[in-house]
Amino acid sequence: MTFIQPTLSSVLEKIDQLDENASPLWGHMSVQRMIEHLSDTLRLSYTNHEFPQIVPEEKVQKAQEFIFSEIPMPKNFKAPFASKDIPLRNSNFKEAIEEFKNYWIRFEDHFKINPGIRTLHPIFGQLSYDQWLRIHSKHVTHHLKQFGINV
């Protein structure tokens, strides 16, 4: 499967193709909620957060094998740390995109300033920068497809 290049410019090029009023092909998120959800995941990758690791340590290696596989993220996956009931925090779609840009830059800066650091993903365990890039690539691809945008 083809996943989007995990660069801010590549992602923004595809985000620009979104219709902010589009209905999802699956799931319940609005386009703005989806962008905010992607921002939440970016923030998860560079902050100390309140979400514990939910996959037992003995299953983390198997979970991490998924990261570089060609298997896409499953539709309608319900992550306990990503509730669909989170209210919108931006007043409009354009503000949500600006927030996304800022979070992507913070993500990149965090790993530049802290080379070799690993940060916790609740499902995949401690991840390196390269692993996070791949997760973000798969995750963005998944949600773009949710709104009919092919990478």
URZI-V910346 format. One line per field, one symbol per residue. psi: psi as a letter, one per 40 degrees, with the letter a starting at -180 (. if undefined). A space follows every 10 residues. Layout:
BEGIN
psi: ???
END
This chain:
BEGIN
psi: ihiihgiddd dddddeeihe eiiidiaeii dddddddddd ddddeeihie hihehideed dddddddeie hiiiifhhhe egieehiiei eidddddddd dddddddddd dddgheiiih hddeahiidd dddddddddd ddddddfehi .
END
